[in-house]
């Protein structure tokens, strides 16, 4: 699969990973873990609004919110992604950071078009256990499922 089928920000992230050696890819994943934004206060006080991704080896919770798309005020809504993962889970946080930076603020159509096997494009399958890779695939699947459900409700 080529990156030209991915949203621009996500394609750039995948290209960055693919340009590196395996050890450097792990370092980049660690950078994404440090860059994952904290939950907004309104979500910190309401953990029931977050959904756990049980396929992840470390506790990871996520939710989405939609908002009017500033780039297209009359059309599609933009989806904001929010993640909660402990600092002591850098791989899980790193995957969440990749998805946040690559998908946050996109439309439902853009998010739903991301191939389910996109995590494999990062080139981490030999460096990270299959269970951890399955966690990232599950995160993407959960985001897509929540976005699909929300976009159906907003029509």
C-alpha positions in Angstrom: 0.0 0.0 0.0 1.3 3.4 -0.8 0.9 6.5 1.4 -0.8 8.5 -1.3 -4.1 6.9 -0.2 -3.7 8.3 3.3 -4.7 11.8 4.6 -1.8 14.2 4.2 -0.7 14.4 7.9 -0.8 10.6 8.3 1.0 10.0 5.0 3.8 12.4 6.2 4.1 10.5 9.5 4.2 7.1 7.7 6.9 8.5 5.3 8.9 9.7 8.3 8.8 6.2 9.8 9.7 4.5 6.5 12.7 6.7 6.0 14.3 5.5 9.3 16.1 2.4 10.4 14.3 0.1 12.9 15.9 1.5 16.0 15.3 5.0 14.8 11.6 4.1 14.3 11.3 3.1 17.9 12.8 6.5 18.9 10.3 8.3 16.7 7.5 6.3 18.3 8.8 7.4 21.7 8.7 11.0 20.5 5.1 10.6 19.6 4.3 9.2 23.0 5.8 12.3 24.6 3.7 14.5 22.2 0.4 13.0 23.0 -1.8 15.8 24.3 -3.3 15.4 27.8 -7.1 15.0 28.1 -9.0 18.3 28.4 -10.2 18.9 32.0 -13.9 18.3 31.0 -13.0 14.7 30.0 -10.7 14.1 33.0 -13.7 14.6 35.3 -15.9 12.2 33.3 -14.1 8.9 32.6 -17.4 7.4 31.6 -17.1 9.3 28.3 -14.0 7.4 27.4 -14.0 3.9 25.9 -11.3 1.4 26.7 -9.5 -0.3 23.9 -9.2 -3.7 25.5 -6.9 -5.1 22.8 -4.1 -2.8 24.0 -1.7 -4.4 26.4 -1.6 -1.2 28.5 -4.7 0.7 29.5 -5.8 3.0 26.7 -9.0 5.0 26.6 -10.3 7.1 23.8 -13.2 9.2 22.7 -14.1 11.5 19.8 -16.1 14.7 19.5 -17.3 16.4 16.3 -17.3 20.1 15.6 -18.1 22.3 12.7 -15.3 22.1 10.1 -13.7 25.5 9.8 -12.4 24.7 6.4 -15.9 23.7 5.2 -18.5 25.5 7.4 -21.5 24.3 5.4 -20.4 20.7 5.0 -18.7 17.9 6.7 -17.9 18.0 10.4 -14.4 17.6 11.8 -13.6 14.9 14.4 -11.4 15.5 17.4 -9.6 12.6 19.0 -8.8 12.3 22.7 -6.7 9.6 24.3 -5.7 8.6 27.8 -2.8 6.3 28.3 -0.3 6.1 31.2 3.2 7.6 30.8 4.7 4.2 31.7 3.2 2.8 28.4 5.3 4.5 25.8 4.5 2.2 22.9 0.7 2.5 23.5 1.0 6.3 23.9 3.2 6.5 20.8 0.6 4.7 18.7 -2.1 7.0 20.1 0.2 10.0 19.3 0.6 8.9 15.7 -3.2 8.5 15.3 -3.9 11.8 17.0 -1.4 13.7 14.9 -2.5 11.9 11.7 -6.3 12.0 12.1 -7.3 14.7 14.5 -9.5 17.3 12.9 -10.3 15.3 9.8 -13.8 14.6 8.4 -15.5 11.2 8.8 -14.9 10.5 5.1 -11.2 11.0 5.5 -10.9 9.0 8.7 -13.0 6.1 7.4 -11.0 5.9 4.2 -7.8 5.0 6.1 -7.0 1.4 5.4 -7.4 -0.9 8.5 -3.8 -2.2 8.1 -2.3 1.3 8.1 -0.2 0.5 11.3 1.8 -2.0 9.3 3.1 0.9 7.1 5.1 2.3 10.1 7.6 -0.5 9.7 7.4 -1.6 13.3 6.2 -5.2 12.9 9.7 -6.7 13.5 10.5 -4.3 16.4 7.2 -4.6 18.3 5.3 -7.7 19.4 2.3 -8.7 17.4 0.1 -8.1 20.5 1.2 -4.4 20.5 0.7 -4.1 16.8 -2.8 -5.5 17.3 -3.4 -2.8 19.8 -2.7 -0.1 17.3 -4.9 -1.7 14.7 -7.6 -2.0 17.4 -7.2 1.8 18.2 -7.7 2.7 14.6 -10.7 0.3 14.3 -12.3 1.8 17.4 -11.8 5.4 16.1 -13.3 4.4 12.7 -16.3 2.7 14.4 -17.0 5.7 16.7 -16.7 8.2 13.8 -19.0 6.1 11.6 -21.6 5.9 14.3 -21.3 9.6 15.1 -21.5 10.6 11.5 -24.7 8.5 11.0 -26.3 10.3 14.0 -25.4 13.7 12.6 -27.2 13.3 9.3 
